[in-house]
Amino acid sequence: MKNVKCLLKRKNKILYIVIWILCILLITTILYIKTDVLKTKEQLFWKYMLSEVDNIMQIISNDNVKKYNKTLKGSYYIKESEISIFSKLKLFKTINAKISQKGNNVDKITNTNIQLKYNNQNMTELSMIKDKDYFIVKNDYISEDYIGFENKNLKILAQKFGIKNTELIPNKIKKIDIAELFSITQQEKNHIISKYISIFRNNIKNENYSKQVNKNKEDDTIIEYKMSISENESKNTLIEILNELYNDEISLRIISSKIEILDNESIYCNIDNIKEKIKEVISYIEFKETNEEDIISVTIYRNMHDIEKIELKFKDNRTISIQNDNKNNKIIIKQSNVKRQITNLNNLNNIANSVLDSINEITYSKNITNNNKNNVDINVIFDIGIDKVIFTYSYVEQIENFVDNIIDKNNIDYIDVENIDKEFYDKILGSYSSGVYS
């Protein structure tokens, strides 16, 4: 009997110990998942970084945006847009463009009217009809007639109209679907995270991560999660990522599909060409000399409720901050401490770099209401040294059951550019010059 009692006591003790261990494991798991208590600085950084990137992507392409775009592709719509360019110090008069558009996406026909103003005075007006891949335009400065052309070989067409430098002119006008460009499935997202975040984590030392608690002007607690990357770490990480990417068919397909949205004539729509470019870039990086100096630091600023901003600071002290305002579906990007270099603006690359360096702030917001109305606002502030130039673009797009009086190319008289002789081109160029400079 005594043996039986002892055995029961032992079993009870073991049971109590097991229950306590399970309780401790459960509490530890809950603390790890629901709080930051047991996470390392590295884990905290990537937790909030991935979360914020996801939040930003949701503003550009969320379920409401995808549903709206799907409905729009098979519907009629009306779109009112406005573009303004003005000087903060009023060094030049305001340039303004009002664009009215109505469209039938079922038959792929749009009618657009553009009014251009300078200092509130009418400068010119352009009417345009797009019927599938054919454009018909009319501008009284150029010609009293409607002129039609196919949406191809536009560089050659521009040269016929006396434009010598066609570097900035595409061969084909293509509407870019921003939501589709930034859209990515959960499966694709999981694939990219599992493949490439581990490469970052393996190549960046633990001491490169830090956590700091501060107070802001309003005495709120701000926690900073920071990651610094040296030139050597950056080089090794990039080479490893590119080597992984070279054999990653899923990621290569994602890249080629996004390039196709931007330019379906690009050689990089073909995965084999992307792989060739990857090999070139790897060879270039491998021969580049690097050191242990920090090349970039990324800091996440978080208050007790939300992430306030992500800040990137580069070796030359250039700073870029990204703020996400989820309540208003707004993204704010700011750039400061840019060391501008005087360059010849004689090619597209130099022009693009100069424009990017002068950007001070970009604000983007997008709101879908009632699944049939899309409001977009974009503001860009350019710092040109002596002044700040503000560019604004906004539009309201409304899906309709039907829109009447949409003109197609069969209901209007026009002259096809293929049938225009040199005399007519000279007449058009002469009319344009006299209209602009008179």
Phi, psi and omega in degrees: 000316179300319180297320180295316179297318179298318181296319179295318179299316179299315181298320179296320179297315179298318179298315179299317180297315180299315180298318179296318179298315179298320178297316180296316179298319180295314179297317179298316180298315179297316179299320182291316183284315189269343181228179178258009190302314188259006183272146177282169178298323178296312180298320180295318180301308184289330176301310184282330177296309181295323178296317183288321176300318178297319179297319180294316179297328181294330178292318183284318185216084176255184183297322179296319179295316180297318179295317179298312182298323178294318178293318183299323184299337180241030187225171168272157178204160172234136184225126177244121183236156175217135177239133177227141173230121182215160182264134179295323179267008179059040177286340173217161182286156182291134173258131186223139176229130175249128185238120177249131183220140171228143188217157175236097184285346177293312180261003178058053178236133174227144173244127184231138174235128182241125176248121181254129181234148173231121183056042178067008178256136179298128177259307181199167180222140181232131174251138182219135175242129175244117179242102188056250182249032180233131181250140173232123184234154175216129174218124188298333177292326183275308182196153175282344181269155168284136180242130183247148177206151176282150183280067178199158178049045185289335177296317179295319179298318180298321179296325178296331179269016172088008179272115185277314181267106183253019184300323183272359182262125179285161176286338181212137176281126183229130177280125182263123177274099184299318181298318179291324180300320183262002181282138180210137182284162179298323179295317178294319179299314180297322179297313182296316180298313183294329183280319196247332179296323179298328178295316176303310187294327180285332185265345182255127185294152180299326182289350177281352178259142178216160177225132183220138180252125181229175174242139176269188183298329180273008179068023175275149178282127177239126179256130180251123174251120189235142173231129177248143180233128178278168178299317180297314179297320179298315180298309182296319180296314183295318179297317180294320178297315182293323176296320177294317181297324182305325182255009184259091185298325182296310181293324178295322178294322178298313181298313182296324179292325179287323176296322179297326176296320181284317184202100184286000175258000181292144178294341183274008167288340178268125184299324180299323178290325176297317181296321177298318179294322178300316179299318178299314182295319178300314180300318180296315183293320183300327182268000180277129180281135181226169179220190183270006177292145176292131178261331179203146171233143179239123181238132176256123179259122184230131171270193185286349183240317187224168171277127182279316180192162169248133183237128176252127179239125185262170184302324181274011177082358175300134182235131176235126178244144180236120179246140182240117179252088185294328182297324181253013182049052186232141174241132179237122179244127180237146179230137180214171178056042180272125176270103184280141176247140178282118181232158175286123179272056185255002175213165186299322182296315178295320179297313181299316180297320180295318179295315181297320179295331184274351180291125179261322182202141174233131175238130180229130175222147182216129180224127175257128178238137178056023179061007182224007181225130185238119177249124179232136176229128176232127176234131178233129177253122178256128177263108182255020176094283182281346185204167171243129180255129183252128176248128178234141176221125179220150174209155173237123182241128185237124175282133181236156175291326180200144174230123183269174178060033173272120186269132173254178187289343179279349183250021181211147176274131180210164178250124178283134182300335179296337182258008181271132178268174183300323182298320180291320177301314180299321179295317179298314181296321178295319179294320181296314181298314182292327180290322183282320189262359180284000000 
